Amino acid sequence: MGTDVDAFLGQLARHLRTQVEKLAGLLLQHLNGELPELREEREIAALTLEETAQHVTTILDLLEHQPDVSASKAPSVVLEVGRLYARRGIPVSRLLRGYRLGHLSLLEMVQAEAPRLTSDWHMIHLAAMRLITIGFDYVDRSSEEVVAAYQEERDHLLQRRLALTNRASKRIGTTLDVTRTAQELTEVCTEEFADLVTVDLFDSALDETGTGSPEAPTQRRVAQRSVLDGCPESLLRIGEAHSYPDDSEPARTLATGRSVLHHIGRTEVPMWMAPSESHSQALSALGLHSVLLVALHARGETLGLVQFSRHRTSVPFDDDDLLLAQEIVSRTAVSIDNARRYTRERSTALALQRTLLPRHTVKQSAVEAASRYLPAGSRAGVGGDWYDVIPLSGARVALVVGDVVGRGLHAAATMGRLRTAVRAFADIDLMPDELLTHLDDVVIRMQREESRDEGETSATCLYAIYDPVSRLCSVASAGHVPPTVVTPSTTGEARTASVVELSEVSVGPPLGLGGLPFETTEFQLEEGSLLVLHTDGLIADRTRDVDVALTTLHDVLASAPESLEETCDHLVAALLPSRPADDVALLVARTRALDPDHVAAINLPSDPAAVSGARRFASDVLAAWGLEEMSFTTELAVSELVTNAIRYGKSPIQLRLILQSTLTCEVSDASSTAPHLRRARIFDEGGRGLLLVAQLTDHWGARHSREGKVIWAEQALPADSGSDHRANETPLGPQG
């Protein structure tokens, strides 16, 4: 009987061979009502029709030839359908349901054909039982293979998504630049994930000052990239401002922060994507079929919107793609927020630093100066480098360069405080080592006032005083690079070359350590010598040895042009061919020597009778300088200062007059006792001398040295004196 059943089934299979396409079509119609993807996805429907025909053919082969079902393999198109379902993100349960329904319907169709070939109901019954056994064995076997193909494709997709996430984490946010970060997002995601990626940011997110209104609806296209040349899908160009309609999907995504997966029909391109009919037709022609809308959201603020579109990739976006896009955009949003915060802080710090750095300096006769300030180009941020040129009494000048440890606003603000402190200490004419000692105390107090989160405040500083009368340079360093000195070399009357040497300055500890001494180094300079002060950013670089940088520095200075501005440019070009990794402050000064005819000095005995001689000396000097109209005030100041030195000071006593942009009267003695103003009572015979000096002169003060002290008073020159030394504001130099 078994042979008869097998023969009958073979006859039945041969009978149905001519109806394979018809059976497949009927099965697909039946499945359309159960599986919506067959109605919605044309690619799935076409492939399923081919798959169904293969299933019918395979079942008929099994009925006709009676092979071992366990040895049979599912057709390749069947496995491809499983992979397609996996790529579409359709649950495997839907796929298996389709298999069960399809095979059951097929068995019903085959069984319905049996009565046409025989009237033996017993045979029909036995054939039906055998048909069910073969059919379900085949369903079980093919289902296992399809599920394996489905899972393999899902694993492959998962690996690709993990690889994309890994690439995104490495390649997005490599710089602290908002625009570049957005570009990196588009570059990564158009490699395998999307065919078009656009990034729009609110103007408030691009505002470096941080004053823009976050409520403003205007956005700006900061980045876009397509798999097609020229981004034909987008009417907007990079940098162009726009806004989305209030009732559009992008506007709702921005308002709510909820991401959207939007499927687009062939004739249903939304207005917010294609405002014109021609553009809508162009997108339809490209085959645009799905879009992801994801808001850029970081630290409680919406920064903008990212759109992912597919048209060349046939597989539309699914929910898993939406989750992947959200993860990548979330990371990008944090990077963009970090970049804009860095940009704002950097801009603020730069503005603060440029405000604190000197842009002009009072013209003085001691040195000619030029300077440069270059902010760091690295992501570390703006540092606390500074420089200064401070006129001092007695025609002297102080040159300062410093570097605050750290970056950002804190470093810039600390720099401002230290620069102010240096100017205050310079105003009381402290020696370089004493000034750094007081500045060290200031830094220590700042450390006590600040919280641990701000980090420990520390700085380096170089302070130099140059006296054009004696050509003596006094320098002290607190952990700072010593200055470089370029001394003019002459043969006879002709200048032939320059000798570059690193001055032997004793380098003390950085500011903020406390309890350690600083030392002043003194050396004389020839007229026309160059003093080059700079921070370590000029010579220190991870890719270059410091000795090599110093050699380059010396080579440039050995052939330095006459112009100090050009010298600064040459140094920057040779040592910093690209943006520096650290802030750089550079100060170049050419020394001058005061004309001996503009300095007059006389030694005085410690005798009250010498006061009249000092007045006569001052009167004669002023007459020789053509400043007779200043005699009365000057003689009165000389009389009071010399009297104080004789009465309260110690020998030797000297009177010195200096003519530069002002007229300076100095009286020195060997005592360290500092004078001070006091209010004299009505019947007091003394105590009004310094008050008179302070009232009649423009400035007065005292400075101490190891040999004693100097009391000085300055007067402005008459407007009609014809002197070209009058104070004048001149630029100190560009700031990078």
Buried (B, 14 or more C-beta within 10 A) or exposed (E): EEEEBBEBBBBBBEBBEEBBEEBBBBBBEBBBEEBEBBEEBEEBBEBBBBBBBBBBBBBBBBBBEBEEBEEBEBBEBBBBBBBBBBBBBBEBEBBBBBBEBBBBBBBEBBBEBBEEBBEBEEBBEBBBEBBEEBBBBBBEBBBEBBBEBBEBBBEEBEEEBEEBBEBBBEEBBEBBBBBBBBBBBBBBBBEEBBBBBBBBBBBBBBBBEEEBEEEEBEBBBBBBBBBEEEBEBBBBEBEEEEBBEEEBBBBBBBEEEEBBBBEBEEEEBBEBBBEEEEBBEBBBEBBBBBBBBBBBBBEEEBBBBBBBBBBBBEBBBBEEBBEBBBBBBBBBBBBBBBBBBBBBBBBBBBBBBBEBBBEEBBBBBBBBBBBBBBBBEBBBBBBBBBBBBBBBBBBBBBBBBBBBBBBBBBBBBBBBBBBEBBBBBBBBBBBBBBBBBBBBBBBBEBBEEBEEEEBEBBBBBBBBBBBBBBBBBBBBBBBBBBBBBBBBEEEEEEEEEBEBEBBEBBBBBBBBBEEEEBBBBEEEBBEBBBBBBBBBBBBBBEEEEEEEBBEBBBEBBEEBEEEBBEBBBBBBEEBBEEEBBBBBBBBBBBBBBBEEEBBBBBEBEBEEEBBEBBBEBBBEBBEEBEBEEBBEBBBBBBBBBBBBBBEEBBBBBBBBBBBBBBBBBBBBBBBEBEBEEEEEEEEEEEEBBBBBBBEBBEBBBBBBEEEBBBBBBBBBBEEEBEBEBEBEEEEBBBBB
